[in-house]
Amino acid sequence: MFSIILVQASIGMAFTILLEAALSYIGMGVQPPTATWGTMLRNAQRFAFIAPWYVISPGLCIFFIVLILNFLGDRIRDNMDPKLRGA
């Protein structure tokens, strides 16, 4: 049961990060004094052609954190599930 909770928590965290970034991007997330990746993407949009790293940096951070959390959930599931270990 513990492994199922860990896998669900890692996938839930990834989904929460994506949801928060999306809501902040459209202006419905965390309010402006607090820095979030969605707010950074929205503010950097006007500099996309002049300084593309302003857009690439928060986008890559979102991408890699969500990817790592998904891989972590898969790894936990693979290590904890006796059917997948061959035991």
C-alpha positions as CSV (number, residue, x, y, z in Angstrom):
1,M,0.0,0.0,0.0
2,F,2.9,2.4,0.8
3,S,4.3,2.1,-2.7
4,I,1.0,3.0,-4.3
5,I,0.8,6.1,-2.1
6,L,4.3,7.1,-3.1
7,V,3.7,6.6,-6.8
8,Q,0.4,8.5,-6.6
9,A,2.1,11.3,-4.6
10,S,4.9,11.8,-7.2
11,I,2.5,11.9,-10.1
12,G,0.2,14.2,-8.1
13,M,3.1,16.6,-7.4
14,A,4.0,16.6,-11.1
15,F,0.4,17.4,-12.0
16,T,0.2,20.1,-9.4
17,I,3.3,21.8,-10.7
18,L,1.9,21.8,-14.2
19,L,-1.5,23.1,-13.0
20,E,0.1,25.9,-10.9
21,A,2.3,27.0,-13.8
22,A,-0.6,27.0,-16.2
23,L,-2.8,29.0,-13.8
24,S,0.0,31.5,-13.1
25,Y,0.6,31.9,-16.9
26,I,-2.9,33.0,-17.5
27,G,-2.9,35.2,-14.4
28,M,-5.1,33.2,-12.1
29,G,-2.4,31.6,-9.9
30,V,-0.2,33.0,-7.2
31,Q,-0.2,36.8,-7.0
32,P,2.7,38.8,-8.5
33,P,5.1,39.5,-5.7
34,T,5.7,35.7,-5.5
35,A,7.8,34.3,-8.3
36,T,6.5,31.2,-10.1
37,W,7.5,29.5,-13.3
38,G,4.2,30.3,-15.0
39,T,4.5,34.0,-14.1
40,M,8.1,34.0,-15.4
41,L,7.0,32.5,-18.7
42,R,4.2,35.1,-19.1
43,N,6.6,38.0,-18.3
44,A,9.3,36.7,-20.6
45,Q,7.0,36.2,-23.5
46,R,7.6,39.8,-24.8
47,F,11.4,39.1,-24.8
48,A,11.2,35.8,-26.6
49,F,12.9,37.0,-29.8
50,I,15.4,39.3,-28.1
51,A,16.5,37.1,-25.2
52,P,15.1,33.6,-25.7
53,W,16.8,32.2,-22.6
54,Y,14.2,34.2,-20.5
55,V,11.5,31.8,-21.9
56,I,13.7,28.7,-22.2
57,S,14.9,28.7,-18.6
58,P,11.5,28.4,-16.8
59,G,10.1,26.2,-19.5
60,L,13.0,23.7,-19.1
61,C,12.7,23.8,-15.3
62,I,9.0,22.9,-15.5
63,F,9.8,20.1,-18.1
64,F,12.6,18.5,-16.2
65,I,11.0,18.6,-12.7
66,V,7.8,17.0,-14.1
67,L,9.9,14.5,-16.0
68,I,12.0,13.6,-12.9
69,L,8.9,13.2,-10.8
70,N,7.3,10.9,-13.3
71,F,10.5,8.8,-13.6
72,L,10.7,8.7,-9.8
73,G,7.2,7.4,-9.6
74,D,7.9,4.7,-12.2
75,R,11.1,3.7,-10.4
76,I,9.4,3.4,-7.1
77,R,6.6,1.3,-8.7
78,D,9.2,-0.9,-10.4
79,N,11.2,-1.4,-7.2
80,M,8.2,-2.0,-4.8
81,D,6.0,-4.2,-7.0
82,P,6.9,-7.9,-6.5
83,K,5.3,-8.8,-9.8
84,L,7.6,-6.6,-11.8
85,R,10.8,-7.7,-9.9
86,G,10.3,-11.3,-10.9
87,A,9.9,-12.6,-7.4
